[in-house]
Amino acid sequence: MRIAMWSGPRNLSTAMMYAFAQRADCAVWDEPFYAAYLKVTGIDHPMRDEILAAGETDPNDVAEACIGPIPQGKSLFYQKHMAQHMVAGMPLDWADRVTNVFLIRHPAYVVASYAKKREAPVEEDLGFVRLAELFDRLGGDAPIVVDSADIRRAPVAMLQKLCTRLGIDYDPAMTRWPAGGNPADGVWSPHWYGAIHASTGFSKMEGDPPELTGDYARLVEEAMPHYLRMADAAMTL
């Protein structure tokens, strides 16, 4: 079984990848299209040269690998995909052959968190519009949507529900992992993954969404309709 977990950045996506990486039956892949996205767009990101050198830059080859043999002889293949990487011209037909899941987070938390790592983000960096487009394209009549707030609130219950929707057994190992990172981490992890590397499980519930101003507040306002539409379909506790 191949699972494509779609989200934007700073959505609890790495923690979810770590959760699935703890399963003995699961291989994981961290942001398969990242290098291809940088090559296609020419955009400047932290550690750009390292990412291009380490990753596959031909998006068609990435797509083939997403539906190719599952690494390490495992029965599950969890792929952590960033919606904003799927720019115009990126192949998407492969996603019709995997199980698609959508991971969301309130835009105010996303904007505040992203801005700490890369200044002056724009909507294309955060991917709410593209994620909603993928939701429409790939979600089907019964989309699988997980809100990161619910995972933080009740990780065991929500992971159990997710596994049920996926048709796989829940594994208690999914809620804990060793500090210090995972061998599957992308080469970009030193810049983005500091908090998750210090963790051994899901973070506790967040407080109220931060009050943002100026361009950051406008980003939140633009993203909210897309977030709310997907949130309406999210699994509940």
C-alpha positions as CSV (number, residue, x, y, z in Angstrom):
1,M,0.0,0.0,0.0
2,R,1.3,3.5,-0.9
3,I,0.1,6.4,1.2
4,A,0.6,10.0,-0.1
5,M,0.2,12.4,2.8
6,W,-0.4,15.9,1.4
7,S,0.2,19.1,3.4
8,G,1.9,22.4,3.3
9,P,5.0,23.2,5.4
10,R,4.8,23.5,9.2
11,N,1.7,21.3,9.3
12,L,3.0,18.5,11.7
13,S,4.0,16.7,8.5
14,T,7.5,15.6,9.7
15,A,6.0,14.3,13.0
16,M,3.5,12.3,11.0
17,M,6.3,10.8,8.9
18,Y,8.2,9.9,12.0
19,A,5.1,8.2,13.4
20,F,4.8,6.0,10.3
21,A,8.6,5.4,10.3
22,Q,8.2,3.6,13.7
23,R,6.2,0.9,12.0
24,A,8.2,-2.2,11.2
25,D,6.1,-2.7,8.0
26,C,6.5,0.9,6.6
27,A,9.1,2.7,4.5
28,V,8.9,6.5,4.4
29,W,10.0,9.1,1.9
30,D,10.6,12.7,2.9
31,E,9.3,15.3,0.3
32,P,10.0,13.3,-2.9
33,F,9.5,16.3,-5.3
34,Y,11.5,18.9,-3.4
35,A,14.6,18.8,-5.6
36,A,12.5,18.7,-8.8
37,Y,10.5,21.6,-7.5
38,L,13.6,23.7,-6.9
39,K,15.0,22.8,-10.3
40,V,11.7,23.5,-12.2
41,T,11.0,26.8,-10.5
42,G,14.5,28.1,-9.9
43,I,13.3,29.4,-6.5
44,D,15.9,30.1,-3.8
45,H,15.4,28.0,-0.6
46,P,17.6,27.4,2.3
47,M,20.2,24.7,1.4
48,R,19.1,24.8,-2.2
49,D,22.4,23.5,-3.6
50,E,22.5,20.6,-1.2
51,I,18.9,19.6,-2.0
52,L,19.6,19.7,-5.7
53,A,22.7,17.6,-5.3
54,A,21.0,15.0,-3.1
55,G,17.6,14.6,-4.7
56,E,16.1,13.5,-8.0
57,T,15.5,16.6,-10.1
58,D,13.4,14.9,-12.9
59,P,9.8,15.0,-11.7
60,N,8.9,12.1,-14.0
61,D,11.4,9.9,-12.4
62,V,10.1,10.9,-9.0
63,A,6.6,10.0,-10.0
64,E,7.7,6.6,-11.2
65,A,9.4,5.9,-7.9
66,C,6.3,6.9,-6.0
67,I,4.4,4.0,-7.6
68,G,7.3,1.7,-8.0
69,P,8.6,-1.1,-5.8
70,I,8.2,-0.3,-2.1
71,P,11.7,0.1,-0.6
72,Q,13.2,-2.4,1.9
73,G,10.6,-5.0,1.0
74,K,8.0,-3.3,3.3
75,S,4.3,-3.6,2.8
76,L,3.5,0.1,3.4
77,F,5.1,3.1,1.7
78,Y,4.4,6.5,3.4
79,Q,5.3,9.5,1.2
80,K,5.4,13.0,2.8
81,H,4.4,15.3,0.0
82,M,4.3,19.1,0.0
83,A,1.4,20.5,-2.0
84,Q,3.3,23.6,-3.0
85,H,5.9,21.4,-4.8
86,M,3.3,20.4,-7.3
87,V,3.6,23.4,-9.6
88,A,2.3,23.5,-13.2
89,G,3.8,20.8,-15.3
90,M,4.5,18.4,-12.4
91,P,3.1,14.9,-13.1
92,L,0.1,14.0,-11.1
93,D,-1.5,11.0,-12.7
94,W,0.6,8.7,-10.5
95,A,-1.4,10.0,-7.5
96,D,-4.5,8.2,-8.8
97,R,-2.7,4.9,-7.9
98,V,-2.0,5.7,-4.3
99,T,-4.1,6.4,-1.2
100,N,-4.2,10.1,-0.7
101,V,-4.5,11.8,2.7
102,F,-4.7,15.5,3.5
103,L,-3.0,17.0,6.6
104,I,-4.1,20.5,7.6
105,R,-3.3,23.2,10.2
106,H,-4.9,26.5,11.1
107,P,-3.2,29.1,8.8
108,A,-2.2,31.5,11.6
109,Y,0.0,28.8,13.2
110,V,1.5,27.9,9.8
111,V,2.4,31.5,8.9
112,A,3.9,32.2,12.2
113,S,6.0,29.1,12.2
114,Y,7.2,29.4,8.6
115,A,8.2,33.0,9.1
116,K,10.6,32.0,11.8
117,K,12.5,29.8,9.3
118,R,12.2,31.9,6.1
119,E,11.3,35.5,6.0
120,A,8.5,37.1,4.0
121,P,6.6,34.1,2.8
122,V,4.0,34.3,0.1
123,E,1.0,32.1,-0.5
124,E,2.9,29.9,-2.9
125,D,5.3,29.0,-0.2
126,L,2.5,27.8,2.1
127,G,0.5,25.9,-0.3
128,F,-3.1,26.3,1.0
129,V,-4.5,27.0,-2.5
130,R,-2.6,24.1,-4.1
131,L,-3.6,21.8,-1.2
132,A,-7.2,22.6,-1.7
133,E,-6.8,22.0,-5.5
134,L,-5.3,18.6,-4.8
135,F,-8.1,17.9,-2.3
136,D,-10.6,18.5,-5.0
137,R,-8.6,16.5,-7.6
138,L,-7.6,13.5,-5.4
139,G,-9.9,13.4,-2.4
140,G,-12.8,11.6,-4.0
141,D,-16.3,11.3,-2.4
142,A,-14.9,10.4,1.0
143,P,-11.6,12.3,1.4
144,I,-9.3,11.4,4.3
145,V,-8.4,14.7,6.1
146,V,-6.6,15.0,9.4
147,D,-6.2,18.3,11.3
148,S,-2.9,18.6,13.1
149,A,-4.7,20.1,16.1
150,D,-6.6,16.8,16.6
151,I,-3.4,14.8,16.4
152,R,-1.9,17.0,19.1
153,R,-5.0,16.7,21.2
154,A,-5.4,12.9,21.1
155,P,-2.6,11.3,19.1
156,V,-3.6,7.7,19.9
157,A,-7.3,8.1,19.1
158,M,-6.6,10.0,15.9
159,L,-3.9,7.6,14.7
160,Q,-6.3,4.7,15.4
161,K,-9.0,6.5,13.3
162,L,-6.5,7.2,10.5
163,C,-5.3,3.6,10.4
164,T,-8.9,2.4,10.3
165,R,-9.6,4.7,7.3
166,L,-6.5,3.4,5.6
167,G,-7.5,-0.2,6.2
168,I,-4.3,-1.0,8.2
169,D,-3.8,-2.1,11.8
170,Y,-2.8,0.6,14.3
171,D,0.7,0.2,15.8
172,P,1.3,1.7,19.3
173,A,4.9,2.4,18.3
174,M,3.6,5.3,16.1
175,T,3.3,7.7,19.1
176,R,7.0,7.7,20.1
177,W,10.3,8.0,18.4
178,P,14.0,8.4,19.4
179,A,15.3,12.0,19.7
180,G,17.9,13.1,17.2
181,G,16.1,12.7,13.8
182,N,15.4,9.8,11.4
183,P,17.6,8.3,8.7
184,A,14.8,9.1,6.2
185,D,15.1,12.9,6.9
186,G,15.8,15.0,3.8
187,V,19.1,16.8,3.5
188,W,17.3,20.0,4.4
189,S,16.5,18.7,7.9
190,P,19.3,20.8,9.7
191,H,17.4,24.0,8.7
192,W,13.8,22.9,9.2
193,Y,13.7,20.1,11.7
194,G,15.3,21.4,14.9
195,A,12.1,21.0,17.0
196,I,11.2,17.6,15.8
197,H,14.8,16.3,16.3
198,A,14.5,17.4,19.9
199,S,11.2,15.6,20.4
200,T,10.3,12.0,21.2
201,G,6.6,12.2,20.4
202,F,3.8,14.6,19.3
203,S,3.8,18.1,20.8
204,K,1.1,19.1,23.2
205,M,-1.9,21.1,22.2
206,E,-1.3,24.7,21.0
207,G,-2.8,27.7,22.5
208,D,-5.0,30.2,20.7
209,P,-3.9,31.1,17.1
210,P,-1.3,33.9,17.2
211,E,-2.5,37.4,16.3
212,L,-0.6,38.4,13.2
213,T,-0.4,41.8,11.4
214,G,0.4,43.3,8.1
215,D,1.3,40.9,5.3
216,Y,1.2,37.9,7.6
217,A,-2.4,38.7,8.6
218,R,-3.3,39.0,4.9
219,L,-1.8,35.6,4.2
220,V,-3.9,34.1,7.0
221,E,-7.1,35.8,5.6
222,E,-6.4,34.4,2.1
223,A,-5.8,30.9,3.4
224,M,-8.7,30.6,5.8
225,P,-11.4,29.7,3.2
226,H,-9.3,26.9,1.8
227,Y,-8.4,25.6,5.3
228,L,-12.0,25.7,6.5
229,R,-13.3,23.9,3.5
230,M,-11.0,21.0,4.1
231,A,-11.5,21.2,7.8
232,D,-15.2,20.5,7.2
233,A,-14.2,17.0,5.9
234,A,-11.7,16.3,8.7
235,M,-12.0,13.2,10.9
236,T,-13.3,14.0,14.3
237,L,-12.5,12.6,17.7
